[in-house]
Amino acid sequence: MIHFLYLVTFGLIVAVAFGVFTEGTQKDKIFSGLKVFAQFIGISLAMAWIFYFLPW
């Protein structure tokens, strides 16, 4: 569970940084930050689910 909290914290920091440095209006910056955060979490969870079933 602690790994998920680290993932969410890191994703939030990255999303805020990307949102701050994005060009456009304030609305565009917020939307971009939320989109990056959702993609970061979604792709990470999908990759974790796929790797769970791979035999190492």
Phi, psi and omega in degrees: 000326181294330178294322179294321178295321175297319179298314180295318179296313179295318178299321178294317179297315179295318181295320178295317179297315179295322178295322180293320185269003178281141177281150176126192181282174179298322179296319178296321180294317179294315179297319179296317178297316178295322179294316179297317180298314180296319178294319180299311181291315182298313180292321178297317179293321178295317179294321178296320180294319179293314181295335179299324184269354179279130178281125179257000000 
